[in-house]
Amino acid sequence: MTIERAKVLVIEDEALVGMLLEDMLQDIGCRSVELVQRFDDAMRTAHDGEFDLAVLDVNLDGVSSFPIADRLIERGIPLIFATGYGKAGMDPRYAAIPTLQKPFFFGDLEQVVLSALASR
């Protein structure tokens, strides 16, 4: 999977952060980016959405997004966590999932997206 063909799902409850992430992903060349802000919508999209990669905020308005991550993992869809907690605040079950600590730099996002898509 190349970045130019990638369809990315962004699950982020803070609108400004979500729009910034959407812009950054488009700037690195992703074909399309879908932004979802609410847990229920994100879970539905994780069940039946068509995308190549997901970037997932760990805390969606006070609700853990780990059930969404579990569904994505079941479907074999690579994901990246984006969180203010950093790797240290993550559940050990997800230690193998790349984690970006907010705020992060453009280059860090690009590198982890390329790596995740290459693993697909």
Order of alpha helices (4+ residues) and beta strands (2+ residues): beta-alpha-beta-alpha-beta-beta-beta-alpha-beta-beta-alpha
